[in-house]
Amino acid sequence: MSIRVGIANVIVDNQEQAERFYTEMLGFVKHVDVPAGGARWLTLVSPDAPRLPDGSPAVQLLLEPAGFEPAKIYKRKLYEAGVPYTMFFVDDLAAEHARLSAAGVRFASEPADTGDGLAAVLDDQGGNLIMLYQAHEHSQAHEHRQPHGRAEGEGHGDAD
């Protein structure tokens, strides 16, 4: 398939505050920061994210200003309902939870087993809940995360 996600967004009330949180607390790195109609086109990337053949990051996280009223309402309603805005994968949820908790990040839910993995939900201090997720070694979600190759069991005669 030639269609893929290149930019995912998180709607933020304050781009400067969000940039500090996502870089200093979560460890993202600024990729693009240019003026855009009174705000900024501000994207971040994971330092160990996959790269495209041209060297650009495969996926960028856009810190999108909440300037559109329906977007503000959507963001607020998700938060009020306790629904995460998006999900980030982690390799070791226990270690990330301990590191972020020690740094003062507030968690809306503690790490819990979801059946196919472990999940915890953090508050980004800007009105978004973000799920951190670690797939179990043999879960379907883990199979889809295998970098540059087949999913586990694919091509070995395993039946689904």
DSSP file with accessible surface (Angstrom, degrees, kcal/mol):
  #  RESIDUE AA STRUCTURE BP1 BP2  ACC     N-H-->O    O-->H-N    N-H-->O    O-->H-N    TCO  KAPPA ALPHA  PHI   PSI    X-CA   Y-CA   Z-CA
    1    1 A M              0   0  208      0, 0.0     0, 0.0     0, 0.0     0, 0.0   0.000 360.0 360.0 360.0 136.1    0.0    0.0    0.0
    2    2 A S        +     0   0  104      2,-0.0     2,-0.4     0, 0.0     0, 0.0   0.580 360.0  89.2 -96.2  -9.3    1.4    3.4   -0.9
    3    3 A I        +     0   0  129      2,-0.0     2,-0.3     0, 0.0     0, 0.0  -0.751  53.7 156.7 -88.8 132.1   -0.7    5.5    1.5
    4    4 A R        -     0   0  164     -2,-0.4     2,-0.4    54,-0.0    -2,-0.0  -0.977  47.5 -90.9-148.9 162.1    0.8    6.0    4.9
    5    5 A V        +     0   0   94     -2,-0.3     3,-0.1     1,-0.2    -2,-0.0  -0.602  42.0 164.7 -75.3 129.6    0.6    8.3    7.9
    6    6 A G        +     0   0   34      1,-0.4    54,-2.3    -2,-0.4     2,-0.4   0.674  67.8  23.5-113.7 -35.7    3.2   11.1    7.6
    7    7 A I  E     -a   60   0A  73     52,-0.2    -1,-0.4    54,-0.1     2,-0.4  -0.995  60.4-174.3-137.0 128.6    1.9   13.6   10.1
    8    8 A A  E     -a   61   0A  35     52,-2.7    54,-3.3    -2,-0.4     2,-0.3  -0.917  20.0-143.7-114.4 147.1   -0.3   13.0   13.1
    9    9 A N  E     -a   62   0A  50     -2,-0.4     2,-0.4    52,-0.2    54,-0.2  -0.770  17.8-163.7-114.7 158.3   -1.5   16.0   15.2
   10   10 A V  E     -a   63   0A   0     52,-2.4    54,-2.0    -2,-0.3     2,-0.4  -0.985  28.9-130.1-129.5 125.4   -2.3   16.8   18.7
   11   11 A I  E     -a   64   0A  10     -2,-0.4     2,-0.3    52,-0.2    52,-0.1  -0.672  32.3-172.8 -78.2 127.0   -4.4   19.9   19.2
   12   12 A V  E     -a   65   0A   3     52,-3.1    54,-2.2    -2,-0.4     3,-0.2  -0.923  30.8-150.8-126.1 147.6   -2.8   22.2   21.7
   13   13 A D  S    S+     0   0  107    113,-0.5     2,-0.4    -2,-0.3    -1,-0.1   0.811  94.9  26.5 -80.0 -33.7   -3.8   25.4   23.4
   14   14 A N     >  -     0   0   74      1,-0.1     4,-2.6   112,-0.1    -1,-0.3  -0.931  64.8-163.2-137.4 109.0   -0.3   26.8   23.8
   15   15 A Q  H  > S+     0   0   21     -2,-0.4     4,-2.9     1,-0.2     5,-0.2   0.872  91.4  51.6 -63.6 -37.5    2.4   25.7   21.3
   16   16 A E  H  > S+     0   0  119      2,-0.2     4,-2.2     1,-0.2    -1,-0.2   0.938 112.9  44.6 -65.5 -45.2    5.3   26.9   23.5
   17   17 A Q  H  > S+     0   0   72      2,-0.2     4,-2.3     1,-0.2    -2,-0.2   0.932 115.5  48.4 -63.6 -43.3    4.0   25.0   26.6
   18   18 A A  H  X S+     0   0    9     -4,-2.6     4,-3.1     1,-0.2     5,-0.3   0.910 108.8  53.4 -65.1 -41.2    3.3   21.9   24.5
   19   19 A E  H  X S+     0   0   33     -4,-2.9     4,-2.2    -5,-0.2     5,-0.4   0.930 109.9  48.1 -59.7 -44.7    6.7   22.1   22.8
   20   20 A R  H  X>S+     0   0  121     -4,-2.2     4,-2.3     2,-0.2     5,-0.8   0.937 114.9  45.5 -60.7 -46.6    8.4   22.1   26.2
   21   21 A F  I  X>S+     0   0    6     -4,-2.3     5,-1.7     1,-0.2     4,-1.5   0.954 115.7  44.0 -63.1 -50.7    6.3   19.2   27.5
   22   22 A Y  I  <5S+     0   0    0     -4,-3.1     6,-2.5     3,-0.2    -1,-0.2   0.805 124.9  34.1 -70.2 -28.0    6.7   17.0   24.5
   23   23 A T  I  X5S+     0   0   32     -4,-2.2     4,-0.8    -5,-0.3    -2,-0.2   0.921 126.2  35.0 -89.3 -53.8   10.4   17.6   24.1
   24   24 A E  I  <5S+     0   0  141     -4,-2.3    -3,-0.2    -5,-0.4    -2,-0.2   0.873 131.9  27.2 -72.7 -37.1   11.6   18.0   27.7
   25   25 A M  I  <<S+     0   0   45     -4,-1.5    -3,-0.2    -5,-0.8    -1,-0.1   0.908 132.0  31.0 -91.3 -48.8    9.3   15.5   29.3
   26   26 A L  T  4<S-     0   0   25     -5,-1.7    -3,-0.2     2,-0.0    -4,-0.1   0.702 101.2-122.0 -89.3 -20.7    8.5   13.0   26.6
   27   27 A G     <  +     0   0   33     -4,-0.8    -4,-0.2    -6,-0.3    -3,-0.1   0.578  54.9 149.2  95.9   9.2   11.8   13.2   24.6
   28   28 A F        -     0   0   36     -6,-2.5     2,-0.4    18,-0.1    -1,-0.2  -0.316  38.8-133.6 -68.8 163.3   10.6   14.2   21.2
   29   29 A V  E     -B   45   0A  70     16,-2.9    16,-2.5    -5,-0.0     2,-0.1  -0.958  20.5-108.7-122.2 136.8   12.9   16.4   19.1
   30   30 A K  E     +B   44   0A  93     -2,-0.4    14,-0.3    14,-0.2     3,-0.1  -0.420  40.1 168.6 -64.3 134.4   11.8   19.5   17.1
   31   31 A H  E     +     0   0A  75     12,-3.2     2,-0.4     1,-0.4    13,-0.2   0.771  63.2  14.1-112.1 -54.9   11.8   18.8   13.4
   32   32 A V  E     +B   43   0A  43     11,-1.2    11,-2.6     2,-0.0    -1,-0.4  -0.989  56.4 169.1-128.1 136.0   10.1   21.8   11.7
   33   33 A D  E     +B   42   0A  60     -2,-0.4     9,-0.2     9,-0.2     7,-0.0  -0.791  19.3 145.6-147.6  97.0    9.3   25.2   13.2
   34   34 A V  E     -B   41   0A  70      7,-1.7     7,-3.4    -2,-0.3     5,-0.0  -0.966  53.2 -93.6-133.1 149.7    8.1   27.9   10.8
   35   35 A P  E     -B   40   0A 121      0, 0.0     5,-0.3     0, 0.0     2,-0.2  -0.338  40.0-177.8 -59.8 142.8    5.6   30.8   11.1
   36   36 A A  E >   -B   39   0A  46      3,-2.3     3,-1.3     0, 0.0     4,-0.0  -0.714  61.0 -48.8-148.3  87.9    2.2   29.9    9.9
   37   37 A G  T 3  S-     0   0   90      1,-0.3     3,-0.1    -2,-0.2     0, 0.0   0.889 121.0 -32.2  56.3  51.2   -0.5   32.6    9.9
   38   38 A G  T 3  S+     0   0   94      1,-0.4    -1,-0.3     0, 0.0     2,-0.2   0.367 138.0  54.5  89.6  -7.5   -0.1   33.9   13.5
   39   39 A A  E <  S-B   36   0A  31     -3,-1.3    -3,-2.3    -5,-0.0    -1,-0.4  -0.428  88.8 -95.8-128.7-152.4    1.0   30.5   14.9
   40   40 A R  E     -B   35   0A  49     -5,-0.3     2,-1.0    23,-0.2    -7,-0.0  -0.988  12.5-130.1-135.6 145.5    3.7   28.0   13.9
   41   41 A W  E     +B   34   0A 101     -7,-3.4    -7,-1.7    -2,-0.3     2,-0.6  -0.872  46.6 176.3 -87.9 101.7    3.9   24.9   11.8
   42   42 A L  E     +B   33   0A   0     -2,-1.0    21,-2.7    21,-0.4     2,-0.4  -0.948   9.5 175.3-122.5 109.5    5.6   22.9   14.6
   43   43 A T  E     -BC  32  62A   0    -11,-2.6   -12,-3.2    -2,-0.6   -11,-1.2  -0.909   8.8-165.3-116.9 148.0    6.4   19.3   14.2
   44   44 A L  E     -BC  30  61A   0     17,-2.4    17,-3.1    -2,-0.4     2,-0.3  -0.854   3.7-160.4-121.7 159.0    8.3   16.9   16.5
   45   45 A V  E     -B   29   0A   7    -16,-2.5   -16,-2.9    -2,-0.3    15,-0.1  -0.966  27.9-106.2-137.3 155.7    9.8   13.5   15.9
   46   46 A S    >   -     0   0   39     13,-0.4     3,-1.9    -2,-0.3   -18,-0.1  -0.641  31.5-129.9 -74.9 134.4   10.9   10.6   18.0
   47   47 A P  T 3  S+     0   0   86      0, 0.0    -1,-0.1     0, 0.0   -19,-0.1   0.803 108.0  39.6 -60.9 -25.2   14.7   10.5   18.0
   48   48 A D  T 3  S+     0   0  123      2,-0.0     3,-0.1     3,-0.0    -2,-0.0   0.147  87.2 134.4-110.0  22.8   14.7    6.8   17.1
   49   49 A A    <   -     0   0   19     -3,-1.9    -4,-0.0     1,-0.1     0, 0.0  -0.325  65.6 -93.8 -69.5 150.2   11.8    6.9   14.6
   50   50 A P        -     0   0   76      0, 0.0     8,-2.6     0, 0.0     9,-0.4  -0.273  41.7-140.1 -59.4 150.8   12.1    5.1   11.3
   51   51 A R  B     -D   57   0B 117      6,-0.2     5,-0.1     7,-0.1    -3,-0.0  -0.860   8.2-122.1-115.1 150.2   13.4    7.3    8.4
   52   52 A L    >   -     0   0   43      4,-3.2     3,-2.7    -2,-0.3     6,-0.1  -0.371  42.3 -93.9 -78.9 166.5   12.3    7.3    4.8
   53   53 A P  T 3  S+     0   0  143      0, 0.0    -1,-0.1     0, 0.0    -2,-0.0   0.825 127.7  56.3 -54.8 -29.0   14.9    6.6    2.1
   54   54 A D  T 3  S-     0   0  125      2,-0.1    -2,-0.0     1,-0.1    -3,-0.0   0.458 120.9-108.5 -82.8   0.8   15.5   10.4    1.7
   55   55 A G  S <  S+     0   0   43     -3,-2.7     3,-0.1     1,-0.3    -1,-0.1   0.308  77.4 129.9  93.0  -9.9   16.4   10.6    5.5
   56   56 A S        -     0   0   36      1,-0.1    -4,-3.2    -5,-0.1    -1,-0.3  -0.424  69.6 -90.7 -76.4 154.6   13.2   12.4    6.5
   57   57 A P  B     -D   51   0B   4      0, 0.0    -6,-0.2     0, 0.0     3,-0.1  -0.375  25.1-136.1 -66.6 142.5   11.2   11.0    9.5
   58   58 A A  S    S+     0   0   22     -8,-2.6     2,-0.4     1,-0.2    -7,-0.1   0.847  89.9  21.3 -66.4 -34.8    8.5    8.5    8.6
   59   59 A V        -     0   0   67     -9,-0.4   -13,-0.4   -13,-0.1     2,-0.3  -1.000  67.6-166.7-138.7 136.2    6.1   10.2   11.0
   60   60 A Q  E     -a    7   0A  34    -54,-2.3   -52,-2.7    -2,-0.4     2,-0.6  -0.897  18.3-134.6-117.3 150.8    6.0   13.7   12.5
   61   61 A L  E     -aC   8  44A  10    -17,-3.1   -17,-2.4    -2,-0.3     2,-0.5  -0.928  19.4-151.7-106.2 115.2    3.8   14.9   15.4
   62   62 A L  E     -aC   9  43A  11    -54,-3.3   -52,-2.4    -2,-0.6     2,-1.3  -0.773   6.7-148.9 -89.4 122.8    2.2   18.3   14.6
   63   63 A L  E     -a   10   0A   0    -21,-2.7   -21,-0.4    -2,-0.5   -23,-0.2  -0.770  28.6-164.1 -88.4  92.7    1.5   20.5   17.6
   64   64 A E  E     -a   11   0A  76    -54,-2.0   -52,-3.1    -2,-1.3   -23,-0.1  -0.699  17.2-119.9 -91.1 124.8   -1.6   22.1   16.1
   65   65 A P  E     -a   12   0A  49      0, 0.0     2,-1.9     0, 0.0     3,-0.3  -0.333  19.8-125.3 -63.2 140.8   -2.9   25.3   17.6
   66   66 A A        +     0   0   11    -54,-2.2     6,-0.1     1,-0.2   -55,-0.0  -0.418  65.4 131.6 -84.0  62.8   -6.5   25.0   18.8
   67   67 A G        +     0   0   67     -2,-1.9     2,-0.6     4,-0.0    -1,-0.2   0.608  47.7  80.8 -91.3 -11.3   -7.7   27.9   16.8
   68   68 A F  S >> S-     0   0  142     -3,-0.3     4,-2.0     1,-0.1     3,-0.8  -0.853  75.4-141.1-101.8 118.5  -10.8   26.3   15.3
   69   69 A E  H 3> S+     0   0  103     -2,-0.6     4,-2.3     1,-0.3     5,-0.2   0.873  99.8  52.3 -52.4 -45.8  -13.8   26.3   17.6
   70   70 A P  H 3> S+     0   0   70      0, 0.0     4,-2.5     0, 0.0    -1,-0.3   0.892 109.5  51.8 -59.8 -33.7  -15.0   22.7   16.7
   71   71 A A  H <> S+     0   0   19     -3,-0.8     4,-2.7     2,-0.2    -2,-0.2   0.905 108.0  51.1 -67.3 -39.7  -11.5   21.4   17.4
   72   72 A K  H  X S+     0   0   81     -4,-2.0     4,-2.4     2,-0.2    -1,-0.2   0.918 112.0  47.1 -61.3 -43.1  -11.5   23.1   20.8
   73   73 A I  H  X S+     0   0   67     -4,-2.3     4,-2.9     2,-0.2     5,-0.2   0.934 112.1  49.7 -64.9 -46.5  -14.8   21.5   21.6
   74   74 A Y  H  X S+     0   0  128     -4,-2.5     4,-2.4    -5,-0.2     5,-0.2   0.942 112.6  47.3 -57.3 -49.4  -13.7   18.0   20.4
   75   75 A K  H  X S+     0   0    9     -4,-2.7     4,-2.2     1,-0.2    -1,-0.2   0.930 114.1  46.9 -58.8 -47.9  -10.5   18.2   22.4
   76   76 A R  H  X S+     0   0  110     -4,-2.4     4,-2.9    -5,-0.2     5,-0.2   0.919 111.6  50.6 -63.6 -42.2  -12.3   19.4   25.6
   77   77 A K  H  X S+     0   0  112     -4,-2.9     4,-1.9     2,-0.2     6,-0.2   0.894 109.6  50.4 -66.9 -38.4  -15.0   16.7   25.3
   78   78 A L  H  X>S+     0   0   27     -4,-2.4     5,-2.7    -5,-0.2     4,-0.6   0.948 113.0  46.7 -60.8 -47.0  -12.4   13.9   24.8
   79   79 A Y  H ><5S+     0   0   79     -4,-2.2     3,-1.3    48,-0.2    -2,-0.2   0.934 111.6  50.0 -61.0 -47.9  -10.6   15.1   27.9
   80   80 A E  H 3<5S+     0   0  117     -4,-2.9    -1,-0.2     1,-0.3    -2,-0.2   0.842 111.8  49.0 -61.5 -32.7  -13.8   15.4   30.0
   81   81 A A  H 3<5S-     0   0   75     -4,-1.9    -1,-0.3    -5,-0.2    -2,-0.2   0.526 114.2-117.9 -84.3  -5.8  -14.8   11.9   29.0
   82   82 A G  T <<5 +     0   0   46     -3,-1.3    -3,-0.2    -4,-0.6    -2,-0.1   0.742  64.5 146.4  76.0  23.3  -11.3   10.5   29.9
   83   83 A V      < -     0   0   67     -5,-2.7    46,-0.4    -6,-0.2    -1,-0.3  -0.825  50.9-119.5 -97.7 125.9  -10.6    9.4   26.3
   84   84 A P        -     0   0   36      0, 0.0    46,-0.2     0, 0.0     3,-0.1  -0.359   9.6-143.6 -62.4 140.8   -7.0    9.6   25.1
   85   85 A Y  S    S-     0   0   35     44,-3.3     2,-0.3     1,-0.2    45,-0.2   0.866  77.5 -18.7 -70.1 -39.3   -6.5   11.9   22.1
   86   86 A T  E     -e  130   0C  45     43,-0.8    45,-2.5     2,-0.0     2,-0.4  -0.917  65.8-113.7-155.8-178.5   -3.9    9.6   20.7
   87   87 A M  E     -e  131   0C  86     -2,-0.3     2,-0.4    43,-0.2    45,-0.2  -0.987  15.2-162.9-132.0 136.3   -1.5    6.7   21.5
   88   88 A F  E     -e  132   0C  34     43,-3.0    45,-2.4    -2,-0.4     2,-0.3  -0.965  21.1-129.8-115.3 136.9    2.3    6.5   21.6
   89   89 A F  E     -e  133   0C 108     -2,-0.4     2,-0.3    43,-0.2    45,-0.2  -0.607  25.0-173.1 -82.6 143.3    4.1    3.2   21.6
   90   90 A V        -     0   0   17     43,-2.6    45,-0.3    -2,-0.3     3,-0.3  -0.949  26.2-141.8-131.4 154.2    6.8    2.6   24.2
   91   91 A D  S    S+     0   0  124     -2,-0.3     2,-0.3     1,-0.3    -1,-0.1   0.806  97.3  22.7 -82.8 -33.1    9.2   -0.3   24.5
   92   92 A D     >  -     0   0   81      1,-0.1     4,-2.3    41,-0.0    -1,-0.3  -0.811  63.4-177.4-139.7  93.1    9.1   -0.5   28.3
   93   93 A L  H  > S+     0   0    1     -2,-0.3     4,-3.1    -3,-0.3     5,-0.3   0.897  84.4  54.9 -62.0 -40.2    6.0    1.0   29.9
   94   94 A A  H  > S+     0   0   65      1,-0.2     4,-2.4     2,-0.2    -1,-0.2   0.929 110.9  45.4 -60.2 -43.9    7.1    0.4   33.5
   95   95 A A  H  > S+     0   0   47      2,-0.2     4,-2.7     1,-0.2    -1,-0.2   0.918 115.0  46.9 -67.0 -43.0   10.3    2.3   32.9
   96   96 A E  H  X S+     0   0   60     -4,-2.3     4,-2.9     2,-0.2     5,-0.3   0.917 112.1  50.7 -65.4 -41.3    8.6    5.2   31.1
   97   97 A H  H  X S+     0   0   28     -4,-3.1     4,-2.7    -5,-0.2     5,-0.2   0.936 112.8  45.9 -62.1 -45.1    5.9    5.5   33.8
   98   98 A A  H  X S+     0   0   58     -4,-2.4     4,-2.3    -5,-0.3    -2,-0.2   0.934 114.9  47.3 -63.4 -45.9    8.6    5.6   36.5
   99   99 A R  H  X S+     0   0  107     -4,-2.7     4,-1.3     2,-0.2    -2,-0.2   0.944 116.6  42.5 -61.8 -48.1   10.7    8.2   34.6
  100  100 A L  H  <>S+     0   0    1     -4,-2.9     5,-2.6     2,-0.2     4,-0.3   0.896 113.0  52.2 -70.0 -39.2    7.7   10.4   33.8
  101  101 A S  H ><5S+     0   0   49     -4,-2.7     3,-1.6    -5,-0.3    -1,-0.2   0.928 108.5  51.5 -60.7 -43.2    6.2   10.1   37.3
  102  102 A A  H 3<5S+     0   0   92     -4,-2.3    -1,-0.2     1,-0.3    -2,-0.2   0.819 107.2  54.4 -63.9 -27.8    9.5   11.1   38.8
  103  103 A A  T 3<5S-     0   0   50     -4,-1.3    -1,-0.3    -5,-0.2    -2,-0.2   0.451 126.0-101.2 -85.9  -1.7    9.6   14.1   36.5
  104  104 A G  T < 5 +     0   0   52     -3,-1.6     2,-0.3    -4,-0.3    -3,-0.2   0.519  67.6 152.8  97.2   7.3    6.2   15.2   37.7
  105  105 A V      < -     0   0    8     -5,-2.6     2,-0.4    -6,-0.1    -1,-0.3  -0.540  40.5-132.6 -72.1 133.5    4.0   14.0   34.9
  106  106 A R        -     0   0  125     17,-0.5    17,-2.7    -2,-0.3     2,-0.5  -0.730  14.7-150.8 -89.3 134.1    0.4   13.3   36.0
  107  107 A F  E     -F  122   0C  19     -2,-0.4    15,-0.3    15,-0.2     3,-0.1  -0.906  12.9-162.5-106.4 130.9   -1.1   10.0   35.0
  108  108 A A  E    S+     0   0C  51     13,-2.2     2,-0.3    -2,-0.5    14,-0.2   0.727  87.2  18.5 -79.5 -25.4   -4.9    9.7   34.5
  109  109 A S  E    S-F  121   0C  48     12,-1.8    12,-1.3    -3,-0.1    -1,-0.3  -0.989  80.3-128.5-145.7 141.5   -4.5    5.9   34.7
  110  110 A E  E     -     0   0C 109     -2,-0.3     9,-0.1    10,-0.2    11,-0.0  -0.369  52.0 -68.3 -79.7 162.9   -1.7    3.8   36.0
  111  111 A P  E     +     0   0C  53      0, 0.0     2,-0.3     0, 0.0     9,-0.2  -0.263  64.0 171.0 -54.7 134.2   -0.2    1.0   33.9
  112  112 A A  E     -F  119   0C  55      7,-2.1     7,-2.7    -3,-0.1     2,-0.4  -0.989  37.9-106.2-145.7 151.7   -2.7   -1.8   33.3
  113  113 A D  E     -F  118   0C 104     -2,-0.3     5,-0.3     5,-0.2     0, 0.0  -0.658  25.7-173.7 -80.4 128.2   -2.8   -5.0   31.2
  114  114 A T        -     0   0   76      3,-3.5     2,-0.4    -2,-0.4     4,-0.1   0.336  50.3-104.4-101.8   3.6   -5.3   -4.6   28.3
  115  115 A G  S    S+     0   0   62      2,-0.6     3,-0.1     1,-0.1    -2,-0.1  -0.356 117.7  43.8 102.4 -52.1   -5.0   -8.2   27.2
  116  116 A D  S    S-     0   0   71     -2,-0.4    20,-2.5     1,-0.1     2,-0.3   0.452 129.7 -24.0-103.2  -1.3   -2.8   -7.5   24.1
  117  117 A G  E    S- G   0 135C   0     18,-0.3    -3,-3.5    24,-0.1    -2,-0.6  -0.965  73.3 -75.7-177.9-167.9   -0.5   -5.1   25.9
  118  118 A L  E     -FG 113 134C  49     16,-3.2    16,-2.8    -2,-0.3     2,-0.3  -0.929  42.7-176.5-116.3 141.8    0.1   -2.7   28.7
  119  119 A A  E     +FG 112 133C   8     -7,-2.7    -7,-2.1    -2,-0.4     2,-0.3  -0.988  13.7 174.7-141.4 148.1   -1.3    0.8   28.7
  120  120 A A  E     - G   0 132C   0     12,-1.9    12,-3.4    -2,-0.3     2,-0.5  -0.970  22.6-137.2-143.5 153.4   -1.2    3.9   30.9
  121  121 A V  E     -FG 109 131C  14    -12,-1.3   -13,-2.2    -2,-0.3   -12,-1.8  -0.962  18.0-166.5-120.2 124.8   -2.7    7.4   30.2
  122  122 A L  E     -FG 107 130C   0      8,-2.9     8,-2.6    -2,-0.5     2,-0.5  -0.703  20.8-126.4-105.7 159.7   -0.9   10.6   30.9
  123  123 A D  E     - G   0 129C  10    -17,-2.7   -17,-0.5    -2,-0.3     6,-0.2  -0.920  11.9-152.1-101.9 122.7   -2.1   14.2   31.0
  124  124 A D        -     0   0    6      4,-2.7     5,-0.1    -2,-0.5  -103,-0.1   0.368  36.4-118.8 -81.2   9.7    0.0   16.4   28.7
  125  125 A Q  S    S+     0   0   86      3,-0.3    -1,-0.1   -19,-0.1     4,-0.1   0.607 101.9  79.3  66.3  12.3   -0.7   19.4   31.0
  126  126 A G  S    S-     0   0   18      2,-0.3  -113,-0.5  -108,-0.0  -112,-0.1   0.104 120.4 -80.0-133.9  19.8   -2.4   21.1   28.0
  127  127 A G  S    S+     0   0   20      1,-0.3     2,-0.4  -115,-0.1   -48,-0.2   0.640  95.4 109.3  93.2  16.1   -5.8   19.5   28.0
  128  128 A N        -     0   0    3    -49,-0.1    -4,-2.7   -50,-0.1     2,-0.5  -0.969  54.2-147.6-124.4 143.3   -5.0   16.2   26.3
  129  129 A L  E     - G   0 123C   9    -46,-0.4   -44,-3.3    -2,-0.4   -43,-0.8  -0.908  19.2-165.4-102.1 133.4   -4.8   12.6   27.5
  130  130 A I  E     -eG  86 122C   0     -8,-2.6    -8,-2.9    -2,-0.5     2,-0.4  -0.984  11.3-140.1-124.4 125.6   -2.2   10.5   25.8
  131  131 A M  E     -eG  87 121C  43    -45,-2.5   -43,-3.0    -2,-0.5     2,-0.5  -0.700   8.0-155.5 -84.7 132.7   -2.1    6.7   26.0
  132  132 A L  E     -eG  88 120C   6    -12,-3.4   -12,-1.9    -2,-0.4     2,-0.4  -0.933  20.3-169.4-101.5 131.9    1.3    5.1   26.3
  133  133 A Y  E     -eG  89 119C  12    -45,-2.4   -43,-2.6    -2,-0.5     2,-0.5  -0.983  21.3-173.3-134.6 133.1    1.2    1.5   25.0
  134  134 A Q  E     - G   0 118C  49    -16,-2.8   -16,-3.2    -2,-0.4     2,-0.1  -0.985  24.5-139.0-122.3 116.2    3.5   -1.5   25.2
  135  135 A A  E     - G   0 117C   6     -2,-0.5   -18,-0.3   -45,-0.3     2,-0.1  -0.459  22.9-109.8 -72.6 144.4    2.4   -4.5   23.2
  136  136 A H    >   -     0   0   59    -20,-2.5     3,-1.9    -2,-0.1     6,-0.3  -0.443  37.8-105.2 -65.8 152.6    2.8   -7.9   24.6
  137  137 A E  T 3  S+     0   0  114      1,-0.3    -1,-0.1    -2,-0.1    -2,-0.1   0.814 116.5  31.6 -52.4 -37.7    5.5   -9.8   22.8
  138  138 A H  T 3  S+     0   0  154      4,-0.1    -1,-0.3     5,-0.0     2,-0.1   0.127  91.1 121.7-113.8  24.0    3.1  -12.1   20.9
  139  139 A S  S <> S-     0   0   13     -3,-1.9     4,-2.0   -23,-0.2     5,-0.1  -0.419  73.0-116.6 -84.4 160.3    0.1   -9.8   20.5
  140  140 A Q  H  > S+     0   0  137      1,-0.2     4,-1.7     2,-0.2     5,-0.2   0.902 117.7  56.2 -60.2 -38.7   -1.4   -8.9   17.2
  141  141 A A  H  > S+     0   0   24      1,-0.2     4,-0.6     2,-0.2    -1,-0.2   0.908 106.3  50.3 -61.5 -39.4   -0.5   -5.2   17.9
  142  142 A H  H >4 S+     0   0   25     -6,-0.3     3,-1.2   -26,-0.2     4,-0.4   0.912 105.4  56.8 -66.0 -39.2    3.2   -6.3   18.3
  143  143 A E  H >< S+     0   0   59     -4,-2.0     3,-1.1     1,-0.3    -1,-0.2   0.896 105.7  50.5 -59.6 -38.3    3.1   -8.2   15.0
  144  144 A H  H 3< S+     0   0  140     -4,-1.7    -1,-0.3     1,-0.2    -2,-0.2   0.641 104.9  59.5 -76.1 -10.6    2.1   -5.0   13.2
  145  145 A R  T <<  +     0   0   68     -3,-1.2    -1,-0.2    -4,-0.6    -2,-0.2   0.445  69.9 126.0 -96.0  -2.3    4.9   -3.1   14.8
  146  146 A Q    X   -     0   0   58     -3,-1.1     3,-0.6    -4,-0.4     2,-0.2  -0.401  60.9-128.9 -61.8 121.8    7.8   -5.3   13.5
  147  147 A P  T 3  S-     0   0   92      0, 0.0    -1,-0.1     0, 0.0     3,-0.1  -0.509  71.8 -12.3 -75.6 139.2   10.2   -2.9   11.7
  148  148 A H  T 3  S+     0   0  170     -2,-0.2     2,-0.3     1,-0.1    -2,-0.0   0.846 120.9  47.6  47.7  51.6   11.3   -3.6    8.2
  149  149 A G  S <  S-     0   0   57     -3,-0.6    -1,-0.1     0, 0.0     2,-0.1  -0.995  92.0 -41.4 175.3-169.6   10.1   -7.1    7.8
  150  150 A R        -     0   0  137     -2,-0.3     3,-0.1     1,-0.1     2,-0.1  -0.376  57.9-103.0 -76.2 157.2    7.4   -9.6    8.2
  151  151 A A    >   -     0   0   20      1,-0.1     3,-2.1    -2,-0.1    -1,-0.1  -0.409  57.7 -78.1 -68.7 154.9    5.1   -9.8   11.2
  152  152 A E  T 3  S+     0   0   53      1,-0.3    -1,-0.1    -2,-0.1     3,-0.1  -0.298 120.3  14.2 -56.5 133.9    5.9  -12.6   13.6
  153  153 A G  T > >S+     0   0   25      1,-0.3     3,-1.4    -3,-0.1     5,-0.8   0.238  91.8 136.8  86.2 -14.2    4.7  -16.0   12.2
  154  154 A E  T < 5S+     0   0  107     -3,-2.1    -1,-0.3     1,-0.3    -4,-0.1  -0.448  72.9   9.8 -70.9 133.5    4.1  -14.6    8.7
  155  155 A G  T 3 5S+     0   0   71     -2,-0.2    -1,-0.3     3,-0.2    -2,-0.0   0.577 101.6  98.8  80.2   8.5    5.3  -16.8    6.0
  156  156 A H  T < 5S-     0   0  120     -3,-1.4    -2,-0.1     2,-0.1     3,-0.1   0.138 102.9 -99.7-112.8  17.3    6.0  -19.8    8.2
  157  157 A G  T   5S+     0   0   77      1,-0.3     2,-0.3    -4,-0.1    -3,-0.1   0.596  70.9 152.6  79.2   7.9    2.8  -21.7    7.6
  158  158 A D      < -     0   0  106     -5,-0.8     2,-0.3     1,-0.0    -1,-0.3  -0.543  38.0-138.3 -72.9 136.0    1.1  -20.5   10.7
  159  159 A A              0   0   97     -2,-0.3    -1,-0.0    -3,-0.1     0, 0.0  -0.682 360.0 360.0 -91.7 147.7   -2.6  -20.3   10.5
  160  160 A D              0   0  207     -2,-0.3    -1,-0.0     0, 0.0     0, 0.0  -0.564 360.0 360.0 -84.6 360.0   -4.5  -17.3   12.0
